Amino acid sequence: MGLGGAEAEDVFVAALLHDIGKIGFPGELLRKPVNAMNAEQLVVYRRHPKLGADALSKIEGLAGI
């Protein structure tokens, strides 16, 4: 991908943290396969990367990740 060392490290850490936005999800949604979710559940599910990014952006040192 042509990334430098620091950029590659950021991508690696981001991959480890990408599901952090699911923390507030109800257990029912976490246990349900994505292909079995209704339209409303999919809207909530698809927001989890943004929710995680918003939460992590407030932590110094993770903001750029």
C-alpha positions, 0 to 999 in steps of 0.5 A, a space after each residue: 500500500 506504500 505506507 510508511 512505518 507510522 502510517 502502517 502502525 496507525 492502520 494496524 491499531 485502527 483495525 484492532 479497534 474498529 468494532 469499539 463503536 459496538 460497545 453501546 449496542 444491545 446484546 440482541 443486536 450483537 448476537 444477530 448475524 448481519 444478514 438477519 438484521 432488519 432495516 432499522 437494525 442495519 442502520 444502527 449497525 452501520 453506524 458503529 465505525 463512526 461511533 468508535 471513531 468519535 469516541 477514540 478521537 477524544 483520546 490523545 494519541 488515538 485521535 489520528 488513528 
